[in-house]
Amino acid sequence: NNTLKDLKVSIRVTTMSLFICVFVLLAGMALGLQYLFSLKLADEAAKHSFENASDQAREHLEILDQQNTNLVKVAANYVELGELPKGFGTLGRSEYPILPIFTDSMRRNRDLSAVYVTTDGEDFLELVNLDGSNNLRERLGARPDDRWVLVVISKEVGPGLRKLNYYNDELKLREAKVEPSSYVPSERPWYRLATEKQGVVRTTPYVFQNAQVLGLTYAMKLDSGAGVVGLDMSLEGLFDYLSRQEHFPGSELTFFNLAGKVFAHGRVGPKGSEPVKAQNDNVGPSSRYLLGLALPDKGKPELGRFHLDEDFYYYAEHINFHYNTTLYLGITVPVSVVTGPYIEQIKFSTFITLLLLLLLSPVVWWFASLIVRPINALCHENDKIGLRQFEDVKLVDTRIKEIFELSQSIMGMAKAIREYEDAQHNLLDAIIKLIAGAIDAKSPYTGGHCARVPVIANLLAQAACAQKKGPFASFELKNQDAWREFKIAAWLHDCDKLTTPEYVVDKATKLETIYNRIHEIRTRFEVLLRDAEISYYQRLVTNKEDVEALKAWLENE
């Protein structure tokens, strides 16, 4: 505690410390507000991105629904007008004029996986788009240069069999083969639904038999009642479309229903989408958490956050696109991904703030010098006062008003002290001269001695200081104080006479004095005693009388 109390710091350090504290405080407040606003902006950005993805999904599905509905109607009308012959399983490419129509439709709509027609629930003609799914070529035994596969099931092909015709992109037949098949068109849900209702029908999402991907079927019964026309739309195409839109890296998009069944799922990486199979086991932890949330059947979108190994945003909205199912679009994304750009901005702002602090520190140090330099100059002038160099004290010229006024005050103080000391000197000189005059007045024999000595001493001192060689070569009275002290010493050299008795001071000769004759009486007794002792010793030596008698005689004397 005492160490802290005794600690002293300079104005420059104090100014720098104050600047740094204020700068850090203001910068911290600004960065803190920026951080709070950034989090709010991140929430708004996430909400906007999620709502945009939901709107895009809804609009895209509505467009697809309209396109597929129209395509089914057009295909049904063409089949009606073309009167597709029975026994088409034996026909070649030239006998299938409907194929170019199917291929053109699937080229324009990447989401279409297959288009087919059945006449009586037994004969079945299906054109499969091999580019519609990643595993179709492997499952159907196609080569990389194959583009289309025409699947034919008919009585002509044979019961329990199907014929596969492999075409390239220009519909040139490469190979045709027959293989076993248990596929019965009349047992498929789309066939039963189409024959039970009028117009275009849509199935709930299910797994396609050939592609083993999740999708929907559009189907329509022919007006003649002789068959059904249908097409398959893969939900993988829907996810591919969504993944091509702008999303946060690391986002997981999931189509699911209230039962938690996943229809499509995928992750958006830094370089685009990473689709996975539409199975519940393949979804990520964040999407699996989203599936467990209690979501309303319909209503407003739900936006929130949850924590697993890190914080996540989640968004879920009901997508109603007339597909006979309650379908939800769910999106999850790590909070760190959304807030990352804002955090980077804050880091950049922090870096700029520290850089400014580093650049401004020399400027503040220089500004502090504008205060420190005149203060140091004031200290130097104050030291002159301590050394009583009043004539050398100068005014410190500075633009700082308070320091300038302080300098004026120091100048005034120096002048006042000098005048005071001059008055004290004059008073002391007068007292010294008064004492010297009193000493000289005590005796007519020494009158004027104290006044003459300073004059003679001053002449001798000047002569000694003027010597350049000899024993007085180094002698020097360097300043006025030394000369003053020398003169005072000269004036007071006889000051002890103030306490000296007048009979000592006032004498005509050196041996003249006042004599006390009591000492003469003492001397007489001393002489008598001395003579008695001499007589005692003489009688003792010459007569050798009785010693005891002699002692008695001496005591009586």
Secondary structure, DSSP 8 states (H G I E B T S, - for coil): -HHHHH----HHHHHHHHHHHHHHHHHHHHHHHHHHHHHHHHHHHHHHHHHHHHHHHHHHHHHHHHHHHHHHHHHHHHHHHHT--TTGGG--GGG-TTHHHHHHHHHH-TTEEEEEEESSSS-EEEEEEGGGSTTHHHHHT--TT--EEEEEE-TTT-TTEEEEEEE-TT--EEEEEEEE----GGGSHHHHHHHHSSSEEE---EE-TTT--EEEEEEEE-TTSS-EEEEEEEHHHHHHHHHHS---TTEEEEEEETT--EEEEEEEETTEEEEE-S-GGGS-HHHHHHHTS---SSSS-EEEEEESSSEEEEEEEEE--SSSS-EEEEEEEEHHHHHHHHHHHHHHHHHHHHHHHHHHHHHHHHHHHHHHHHHHHHHHHHHHHHTT-GGG------S-HHHHHHHHHHHHHHHHHHHHHHHHHHHHHHHHHHHHHHHHHT-SSSTTHHHHHHHHHHHHHHHHHT--SSTTTT----SHHHHHHHHHHHHTTTGGGGSS-HHHHS-SSSS-----THHHHHHHHHHHHHHHHHHHHHHHHHT---HHHHHHHHHH-
